């Protein structure tokens, strides 16, 4: 039962840390263009630039 006094605050701290990282990712634009990189893989670049 004493372990709950340690695990509950640690789990709450972990939730807040993960929430802060997610909030930072939203604000820094990490989720702006989700389709662009997937479509860039499919495009061929056969033209050579001189």
VMD Tcl script that draws the C-alpha trace (Angstrom):
set ca {
  {0.00 0.00 0.00}
  {2.91 2.35 0.66}
  {4.07 2.02 -2.93}
  {0.94 3.87 -4.06}
  {2.28 7.00 -2.34}
  {5.18 6.83 -4.78}
  {3.48 5.57 -7.93}
  {0.53 7.99 -8.03}
  {2.66 11.17 -7.95}
  {5.12 9.67 -10.43}
  {2.33 8.78 -12.82}
  {0.85 12.28 -12.53}
  {4.27 13.78 -13.18}
  {4.67 11.55 -16.24}
  {1.27 12.62 -17.56}
  {2.20 16.29 -17.22}
  {5.58 15.76 -18.90}
  {4.00 13.93 -21.83}
  {1.31 16.62 -22.07}
  {3.97 19.36 -22.12}
  {5.92 17.59 -24.88}
  {2.74 17.14 -26.90}
  {1.79 20.80 -26.40}
  {5.28 21.86 -27.54}
  {4.97 19.66 -30.65}
  {1.62 21.24 -31.50}
  {2.91 24.79 -31.06}
  {6.15 24.20 -33.00}
  {4.32 22.94 -36.09}
  {5.25 19.27 -35.98}
  {1.79 18.22 -37.18}
  {1.27 20.84 -39.91}
  {1.94 18.77 -43.04}
  {1.16 15.11 -42.53}
  {0.69 14.19 -46.19}
  {3.67 15.97 -47.73}
  {6.46 13.55 -46.73}
  {4.36 10.54 -47.71}
  {3.75 11.97 -51.18}
  {7.39 13.01 -51.62}
  {8.44 9.36 -51.31}
  {6.24 8.42 -54.25}
  {7.42 11.18 -56.60}
  {10.20 10.26 -59.00}
  {13.02 12.66 -59.58}
  {14.23 11.43 -62.94}
  {15.15 14.85 -64.25}
  {18.78 15.71 -63.73}
  {19.72 19.23 -62.92}
  {22.69 20.60 -64.82}
}
mol new
graphics top color blue
foreach p $ca { graphics top sphere $p radius 0.5 }
foreach p [lrange $ca 0 end-1] q [lrange $ca 1 end] { graphics top cylinder $p $q radius 0.2 }
display resetview
